[in-house]
């Protein structure tokens, strides 16, 4: 068996090392961008089928933004670019996901997604075209397939994994890689190639590429404010983004780029008027350190300064510097049972060993709270304080955990969060309203400060409004200009 693996690894090594043998010994595909034949471990038919299979999983995870007019508009801009791309025979599909995260990404086979969180940052159709063109570039250059081939070939040669030939019945390895591409993007070389392709397609569609510089300024400002990376795609693979754009514009003949073109700022802003901004209240809203869920009617308060993440299956928080974690899950109950029995069943399933515990009341709700021992993949052995709280037909499971030697120090954070859990009244739940992007026309004498006050927002939000519109606080505003504001109530006749 060992000899057989070594012989097979050597054969693959020969194939990858000597391109002249590729067409004879393995699958060789034509790359429509490079115009060359390349060794890949996936046919175009398999590539398309993978996209078809993963598309519903993406929608399940990120949600579909329910606005048919906006979806149609995004698709129309995307299709305009797709007709000019290097794979015009491929059916491209463009979808807005219901995610507040600033991101856009692609799946193989022509599936392009843009989060509504990224749409809120854009200020023109030309900027939108730049983003969609970049993602189309990834598909045209078959970056998913090339990345998969590179990693799989390496695994074969090194002998650290079994050989994986992408069959339609075995998609898990590729699904993992697609997920990584969504989260982190591709390597620098492939992001550069997508940059050039996206700019070429946008230019050929008669969009002004200089608009992209404004979008990149917004991204830089947001990253500076939050100290977190933003959209991983367009021009993210090099720190001097503005310089790179200017260089590409200068080399327009090389990349098939022409000067000038349309920006279409007002048309774009009219389309996103009313766009949901920030978390969807149906999935819970985080305000500072307080999480409220209007549908499930509960509130929980996390420690100030902790990083809070609201996922489909779990609500989590982490200390900004230390390995202290809090997680909350919700489980539907089909049958009445004592809370201790429920706690024992859940803790055993999670591999937790109880040290001690008691029946308690948490803001009037029946609960069981205990101390447990267990293991966690990244931390190893952990100590856990857990509470199981019954509210109507659901059990809310809150876990605070850390390494055992710092548990005593971390425990007061855990206990305070657990005992902050409370039900919301019907009135409190109804008062949780979504923030939306609304378009406002600048009038004589307007400043960002007085506009913010006029619509009942806190003055600390002025900086956010300035960044959204790529404006500087204190600069005079142009009368008649359209800007984006964030409000939580209707704004009649704003545009």
ABEGO torsion letter per residue (X at the ends): XAAAAAAAAAAAAAAAABAAAAAAABBBBBBAAAGBBBBBABBAAAAAAAAAAAAAAAAAAAEBBBBAAAAAAAAAAAAAAAAABABAABBBBBBBBBBABBBBBBBBGGBBBBBAAAAAABABAAAAAAAAAAAAAAAAAGAAAAAAAAAAAAAAAAGABBBBBBBAABAAAAAAAAAAAAAAEBBAAAAAAAAAAAAAAAAAAGBBAAAAAAAAAAAAAAAAAAGBBBBABBGAABABAAAAAAAAAAAAAAAGBBBEEBAGAAAAAAAABGBBBEBBAAAEBBBEABBBBAAAGBBBBBBBGBBBBBBAABBBBBBAABBBBBBBBBBBBABBBBAAAAAAAAAAAAGBBBABBBBBBBGGBBBBBBBBBBBBAAAEBBBBBBBBBBBEABBBBBBBBBBAAAAAAAAAAAAAAAAABBBBBAAAAAABBBBBBBBBBBBBGBBAAAAAAAAGBBAAAAAAAAAAAGBBBGBBBBBGBBBBBBBABBBBGAX
